[in-house]
């Protein structure tokens, strides 16, 4: 069976490899020619996917990468795995998804199963994707939703052992999609409608957004009342039921947690439902960068003007290179507004951004640990007796944020 995966980012590449390892003939398609050329050479950006794996699958002819639309025209299953970002106003931006659906509809030459993995609000498959195909092709397609659950860098939960939620617009579509995922996923959960599948993905990450906002507000309360938020959270976590520990940070990053709640809130408000809880959570997490910058300013004598600051780690989470929605980038801008001279060091990030350093340095006034990767060696800072502020969510010190 020939499978094509449209979009070769973190999600699409992971699915391409999973399907190829299950024995399918897979086309990994992306309109980014540079990305396709890099993947053909085995260059990978996804943790857990090695160069050797990519080259071996390509040499076995189970996997090929292409930016030629004719190459996916005879695929029996098409998986859409393209970005669904937010606009500048933080509303859903489905332009990429709509363009991908239109491109697929105009190029397919066989009746196929169309599966959407791209995250979006409930009703996207039924009311956006299917009508595009109906209007631009005379072929008969089946449609299903199977929202992605990829967690880059997670060594415990991967494509195989993370349960997959699936539902089609028809029973036949559901069965075909479920059979496909069952070939490389341990647990496929069938739900009653695509809207349930779409909503489940949004709610998973809204749950995390809300709880992160709560703990970020708790950290501010702890600072005002002069107790350690970290220690209080650790104490609360000793309760064996009814509590899940979250830890404060400078905000949330990645494609999911900062974005998905806005998709849920957008869909709800279109139907006249106010989402005050979600909106407040978004506001709290977005405001954390300003709060932290102000805390740093107060700790440094109420002025950052002319101070030399180095940030350690700018990706949105530890041990990955992903910069999507990374609050570290906003922190750089906020500190510069206060007059600080900011440089950053992140050995995992390949980005020509102003202020990049090749190493951790000591000729600075302040070091900020934002996203600590395992490869970091902070001994150079410790030995030089630098002031260091640990802003990371996995800070081991009691009291957040705190000078080390």
Secondary structure, DSSP 8 states (H G I E B T S, - for coil): -EEEEE--SHHHHHHHHHHHHTT-EEEEE-S-HHHHHHHHTT---STT--HHHHHHHHHTTSEEEE--GGGGTT-SEEEE-----B-TTS-B--HHHHHHHHHHHHH--S--EEEE-S---TTHIIIIIHHHHHHH-SS--EEEE------TT-SS--TTTS-EEEEESSHHHHHHHHHHHHTT-S-EEE-S-HHHHHHHHHHHHHHHHHHHHHHHHHHHHHHHHTS-HHHHHHHHTTSSSS-------S---SSSHHHHHHHHHHHHHHTT---HHHHHHHHHHHHHHHHHHHHHHHHTTS--TT-EEEEE--SSSTT----TT-HHHHHHHHHHHTT-EEEEE-TT-----TTB-SS--SSSSEEEESS--TT--THHHHHTT--EEE--TT--SSSSSEE-
